[in-house]
Amino acid sequence: MLPPSRSSRLRRVAAVFATVAGLLASAAGAATAAPAARSCSFVCVPDTVVLDGLHLAGNKIGLLAGDRTLRTSLSNLLKQADAALVQGPWTVMSKDRIPPSGDKHDYLSLAPYYWPSQPKTPDNPQGCPYVSRDGEVNPEMKNIPDKASRLTAFNAIYQLSLDPATKMNPNLNFAQGIPCQTDGRGIGIIEFSYTFTQVLDAARILDAGAPGWSKSDATAFRGWSGDFLTWLRTSKNGTDEAKATNNHGTFYDLLTAATASYAGQKDLARQIVRDSGKARIDHQIDADGGQPEESTRTRTYHYHTFNLVALTRLAQLGLHLGVNLWAYQNPKGGSIFAAVDHLLPAATGKEKWPLPDIHFIQYAALDSVHAAADAGDRKARAAVGQIPVPPGGDLFPVRPAAEQLDDVSTT
């Protein structure tokens, strides 16, 4: 067997310290009143949704011990966090264009790959009909800021870990609409499907005792999340997205399971993760780890790595709920590990990616390889150090959950 990875060792040490700290806190509680909020000054483990709370606590110990990898990763993260401090605020009320509902509190975005097919004239000001050009982003979508603001805001919240006047209604009725064709589509839900799960983790970390985050803040956000979950599971857009067989379906499972877990519906979250083995992995992953649903796109490598962001985050969420999706193998022999290993020759630069990709970005696989390595994939563990890091540095050691690393407006 291979020796345990750095993250495994740190998690074990953190678990020991957390247990000792808990015993001391219990003893102290017999003599003193409990504080209003939990104190996490040293080894308190946050009850995170996707992120591994013990891993985060272990990172704190590693940083105190001078771990160079963690220090470098933290330094890169702090650069981004410092930049986030001077940004914002963001609100759906900032857009000029009014959603079809007439309510600016509703989120609005355009389908990124749809383009006008006719010249824009006074009689046809939008150039309808719109047609699909897969992988090519229509710059027109940037005229509506909700999508870009969503990404910037969620990242800032995550790195920095409801006002009625600026709140967003808990729905995505008008996400990825196509002019002259439809106001919104279930496919637009993917714009929240992993970035919102980052926000859920950030909220759980804040719940652990952050100044300025009150119990009423936490209660209000849980209530909004519960309403959003109801919309996801009952609306036409939500039920349409649940039927998707490619990465959209995987990300839908991630979003609903994570939101259910955060909102206190653990049994529902557990069932979603458990069912995703047959519902997603059976269909999506071949014996050799290839992903046939993502192999027909113009950006095949991007979509292979992107679906693995959803699968690895879903597997990490499952571990919090007692479901080991990492160990699931479909009847063909396909698994999350197999899908990650399939990327390794191209990710490490040893072989050319065998499928078409109009904008291949080698480091896009790094986070999912990290996640698989931490979960016990030997090939992934051996490959991590051979994959180029993104321009902002390798942040996985300090925020150990996969993210979309290639900066493309595709989802």
C-alpha positions in Angstrom: 0.0 0.0 0.0 1.1 3.6 -0.6 1.8 5.7 2.5 -1.0 8.0 3.5 -1.1 11.4 1.7 -0.4 14.7 3.4 -4.1 15.5 3.5 -4.9 12.1 5.1 -2.3 12.6 7.8 -3.5 16.1 8.6 -7.1 14.9 8.8 -6.1 12.3 11.3 -4.2 14.7 13.4 -7.0 17.2 13.2 -9.5 14.6 14.3 -7.5 13.8 17.4 -7.1 17.5 18.3 -10.8 18.1 17.7 -11.8 15.2 20.0 -9.5 16.5 22.7 -10.8 20.0 22.3 -14.4 18.7 22.4 -13.7 16.9 25.7 -12.1 20.0 27.2 -15.0 22.1 26.0 -17.5 19.7 27.6 -15.6 19.8 30.9 -15.4 23.6 30.9 -19.1 23.8 30.0 -20.0 22.2 33.4 -18.6 25.3 35.1 -19.3 28.1 32.6 -22.2 29.1 30.3 -21.8 28.2 26.7 -20.9 31.1 24.4 -23.4 32.3 21.8 -21.3 31.1 18.9 -18.8 28.3 18.5 -15.2 29.4 18.7 -12.9 28.0 16.0 -9.6 29.6 17.0 -7.7 26.4 16.7 -9.2 23.0 15.9 -12.9 23.5 15.7 -14.1 21.5 12.7 -16.7 23.3 10.5 -19.8 21.3 9.5 -19.2 21.9 5.8 -21.5 20.7 3.0 -18.9 19.6 0.3 -15.6 20.6 1.7 -14.0 18.2 4.2 -14.1 20.0 7.6 -11.4 17.8 9.1 -9.2 18.5 6.1 -9.7 22.3 6.8 -8.8 21.8 10.4 -5.8 19.7 9.4 -4.7 22.5 7.1 -4.7 24.9 10.0 -2.4 22.6 11.9 -0.2 22.1 8.8 0.1 25.9 8.4 1.2 26.4 12.0 3.8 23.6 11.4 5.2 25.5 8.4 4.0 23.2 5.6 5.4 24.9 2.4 2.7 23.6 0.0 -0.1 24.9 2.3 1.7 28.2 2.7 2.1 28.7 -1.0 -1.5 27.7 -1.7 -2.8 30.0 1.1 -0.7 32.9 -0.2 -2.3 32.5 -3.6 -5.8 32.3 -2.1 -5.2 35.4 0.0 -4.3 37.4 -3.1 -7.7 36.6 -4.6 -9.4 37.2 -1.3 -7.7 40.7 -0.9 -9.0 41.6 -4.4 -12.5 40.4 -3.4 -12.5 42.8 -0.4 -12.7 45.9 -2.7 -15.3 44.4 -5.1 -19.1 44.5 -4.9 -21.7 44.8 -3.7 -23.6 42.7 -6.3 -27.3 42.5 -6.8 -29.7 41.3 -9.4 -31.2 44.8 -9.3 -28.2 46.2 -11.1 -29.3 45.1 -14.6 -31.0 47.4 -17.1 -32.9 44.7 -18.8 -36.2 43.7 -17.2 -37.0 39.9 -16.9 -40.1 38.7 -18.6 -41.8 38.6 -15.2 -41.4 42.4 -14.9 -39.6 41.8 -11.6 -35.8 42.7 -11.5 -35.5 40.6 -8.4 -35.6 37.6 -10.8 -32.3 36.3 -12.1 -31.8 36.8 -15.9 -29.3 35.4 -18.4 -28.9 34.5 -22.1 -27.9 31.2 -23.6 -24.1 31.5 -24.2 -23.9 29.5 -27.5 -26.9 31.0 -29.3 -26.3 33.7 -32.0 -28.6 35.8 -34.2 -28.8 34.4 -37.7 -30.1 37.5 -39.4 -28.9 41.2 -39.6 -30.4 43.4 -36.9 -32.9 45.8 -38.5 -35.7 48.0 -37.1 -38.2 45.3 -38.0 -36.0 42.6 -36.5 -33.9 44.3 -33.8 -32.6 41.1 -32.3 -31.6 39.4 -35.5 -33.9 36.4 -34.9 -34.0 33.5 -35.2 -31.1 32.6 -33.0 -29.1 29.5 -33.8 -26.7 27.3 -31.9 -22.9 27.5 -32.4 -21.6 25.0 -29.8 -18.5 26.2 -27.9 -18.6 29.8 -29.3 -19.8 32.3 -26.7 -22.0 35.1 -27.9 -20.6 38.4 -26.4 -24.2 39.7 -26.3 -24.7 37.7 -23.1 -22.4 40.1 -21.3 -24.9 42.9 -21.6 -26.9 41.3 -18.8 -24.7 41.3 -15.7 -26.5 38.8 -13.5 -24.4 35.8 -14.6 -21.0 37.5 -14.3 -22.0 39.1 -11.0 -23.2 35.7 -9.7 -19.8 34.2 -10.4 -17.8 37.1 -8.9 -20.0 37.3 -5.9 -20.1 33.6 -5.1 -16.3 33.4 -5.5 -15.8 36.4 -3.2 -18.1 34.9 -0.6 -16.3 31.6 -0.8 -12.8 33.2 -0.5 -13.8 35.6 2.3 -15.8 33.2 4.1 -31.2 39.4 2.8 -31.7 42.6 2.1 -35.4 42.7 0.8 -34.4 45.6 -1.5 -31.7 43.8 -3.3 -32.5 40.1 -2.8 -32.8 37.6 -5.6 -36.0 35.6 -5.8 -35.4 31.9 -5.1 -35.8 30.8 -8.7 -34.0 30.6 -12.1 -37.0 30.9 -14.3 -35.2 33.2 -16.7 -31.8 31.7 -16.9 -30.2 31.0 -20.4 -33.2 32.4 -22.3 -33.0 32.5 -26.1 -34.3 35.7 -27.7 -37.4 35.2 -29.8 -37.7 31.6 -28.7 -37.9 31.1 -24.9 -37.7 33.2 -21.8 -35.7 30.7 -19.8 -34.6 27.0 -19.8 -33.9 24.3 -17.3 -30.4 24.2 -18.8 -29.7 27.6 -17.2 -29.8 26.0 -13.7 -26.2 25.0 -14.3 -25.1 28.6 -13.8 -25.7 28.0 -10.0 -24.9 24.3 -9.8 -21.5 24.3 -8.3 -20.8 27.9 -7.5 -23.9 28.0 -5.2 -22.5 24.9 -3.3 -19.4 27.0 -2.6 -21.7 29.6 -1.0 -23.3 26.9 1.2 -19.8 25.8 2.4 -19.0 29.5 3.1 -22.2 29.9 5.1 -21.4 26.8 7.2 -17.9 28.2 7.9 -19.4 31.5 8.9 -21.9 29.5 11.2 -18.8 28.2 13.1 -18.4 31.6 14.7 -17.6 34.4 12.3 -18.0 38.0 13.5 -20.8 39.9 11.7 -22.7 36.7 10.8 -25.7 36.5 13.1 -28.1 33.7 13.9 -30.8 35.6 12.1 -28.5 35.8 9.0 -28.1 32.0 9.1 -31.8 31.4 9.6 -32.7 33.7 6.7 -30.2 32.1 4.3 -31.4 28.6 5.3 -35.0 29.6 4.6 -34.1 31.1 1.2 -32.1 27.9 0.4 -35.1 25.8 1.4 -37.4 27.8 -0.9 -34.8 27.5 -3.7 -34.7 23.7 -3.2 -38.5 23.5 -3.5 -38.3 25.4 -6.8 -35.5 23.2 -8.1 -37.6 20.0 -7.4 -41.0 21.2 -8.5 -40.7 23.8 -11.3 -40.7 22.9 -15.0 -37.2 24.2 -15.4 -36.0 22.1 -12.5 -37.7 18.9 -13.6 -36.4 19.4 -17.1 -32.8 19.7 -15.9 -33.2 16.6 -13.7 -33.8 14.6 -16.9 -30.6 15.7 -18.5 -28.2 12.8 -19.2 -25.0 14.7 -19.6 -23.1 17.0 -17.2 -26.3 19.1 -16.7 -27.9 16.1 -14.9 -24.8 15.6 -12.7 -24.7 19.2 -11.7 -28.4 19.2 -11.0 -27.9 16.3 -8.6 -25.0 18.2 -6.9 -27.0 21.3 -6.5 -30.1 19.7 -5.1 -28.3 17.3 -2.8 -26.0 20.1 -1.4 -28.9 22.5 -0.9 -31.0 19.8 0.8 -28.1 19.0 3.1 -27.6 22.6 4.0 -31.3 23.2 4.5 -31.5 20.2 7.0 -33.1 17.7 4.6 -30.3 15.1 5.1 -32.4 12.0 4.1 -33.3 13.6 0.8 -29.6 14.6 0.2 -28.5 11.1 0.9 -31.0 9.6 -1.4 -30.0 11.9 -4.3 -26.3 11.0 -3.9 -27.0 7.3 -3.6 -29.2 7.3 -6.7 -26.7 9.2 -8.8 -24.6 6.1 -9.1 -27.1 4.4 -11.4 -28.6 7.6 -12.7 -25.4 9.3 -13.7 -22.3 7.0 -13.6 -24.0 4.0 -15.2 -24.7 6.1 -18.3 -21.9 8.6 -18.4 -18.7 6.7 -17.9 -17.4 3.9 -20.1 -15.1 1.1 -18.9 -12.0 3.0 -20.1 -13.1 6.2 -18.3 -14.3 8.0 -21.4 -17.4 10.1 -21.2 -19.5 9.5 -24.3 -22.0 12.3 -23.5 -19.2 14.9 -23.4 -17.4 13.4 -26.4 -19.6 15.0 -29.0 -19.0 18.6 -28.1 -16.6 21.0 -29.7 -14.7 21.4 -26.4 -14.5 17.7 -25.3 -11.6 18.0 -22.8 -13.3 20.9 -21.1 -16.6 19.0 -20.7 -14.9 15.8 -19.6 -13.2 17.8 -16.8 -16.3 19.9 -16.1 -18.5 16.9 -15.5 -15.8 15.6 -13.1 -16.1 18.7 -11.1 -19.7 17.7 -10.4 -19.0 14.0 -9.9 -16.0 14.6 -7.5 -17.9 17.3 -5.5 -20.9 15.0 -5.3 -18.7 12.2 -4.1 -17.2 14.4 -1.4 -20.7 15.5 -0.3 -21.7 11.8 -0.2 -19.0 11.1 2.4 -20.6 13.6 4.8 -23.9 11.7 4.3 -22.5 8.1 4.7 -22.6 7.3 0.9 -19.4 6.3 -0.8 -19.8 7.3 -4.4 -16.1 7.0 -5.0 -16.4 3.3 -4.6 -19.3 2.9 -7.1 -18.5 1.0 -10.3 -21.1 0.6 -13.0 -21.7 -2.7 -14.9 -19.3 -1.7 -17.6 -16.5 -1.1 -15.1 -16.7 2.7 -15.2 -16.2 4.8 -12.1 -15.2 8.3 -11.1 -11.6 7.0 -10.6 -11.6 5.6 -14.2 -12.9 8.9 -15.6 -10.1 10.8 -13.8 -7.5 8.3 -14.9 -8.7 8.7 -18.5 -7.6 12.3 -18.4 -4.1 11.8 -17.0 -2.1 11.3 -20.2 -3.3 14.6 -21.6 -3.4 16.4 -18.3 0.3 15.5 -17.6 1.3 16.3 -21.2 2.5 12.7 -21.9 -0.1 12.2 -24.7 -2.2 14.4 -26.9 -5.9 14.6 -26.0 -7.5 12.2 -28.6 -10.7 14.1 -29.2 -11.4 17.6 -30.8 -11.3 20.6 -28.5 -11.3 24.1 -30.0 -9.6 25.5 -26.9 -7.7 22.8 -25.0 -6.5 24.0 -21.5 -4.3 21.3 -19.9 -4.6 22.4 -16.3 -8.4 22.1 -16.3 -8.2 18.6 -14.9 -6.0 19.5 -11.9 -8.6 19.9 -9.2 -10.5 16.6 -10.0 -7.1 14.8 -10.1 -6.4 16.2 -6.6 -9.8 15.1 -5.4 -9.4 11.6 -6.7 -5.9 11.4 -5.3 -7.2 12.3 -1.8 -9.9 9.7 -2.2 -7.3 6.9 -2.8 -6.7 6.9 -6.6 -3.0 5.8 -6.9 -2.6 6.9 -10.5 -4.1 10.3 -9.7 -1.8 10.7 -6.7 1.3 10.0 -8.9 0.1 12.5 -11.5 -0.7 15.6 -9.4 2.7 17.1 -9.5 3.0 16.6 -13.2 0.0 18.8 -14.2 0.5 22.5 -14.9 -1.1 24.8 -12.3 -3.6 27.6 -13.2 -2.4 31.2 -13.5 -3.6 31.9 -9.9 -1.7 29.0 -8.5 -2.9 25.6 -7.1 -5.5 26.4 -4.4 -6.7 22.9 -3.8 -4.5 22.2 -0.8 -6.3 24.9 1.2 -9.8 24.7 -0.3 -9.9 20.9 -1.1 -12.8 20.5 -3.5 -12.8 20.6 -7.3 -13.6 23.8 -9.2 -13.8 24.7 -12.8 -10.3 26.0 -13.5 -10.5 26.9 -17.2 -11.9 30.4 -17.4 -14.6 30.0 -20.1 -18.1 31.3 -20.2 -19.7 28.1 -21.3 -22.1 27.0 -18.6 
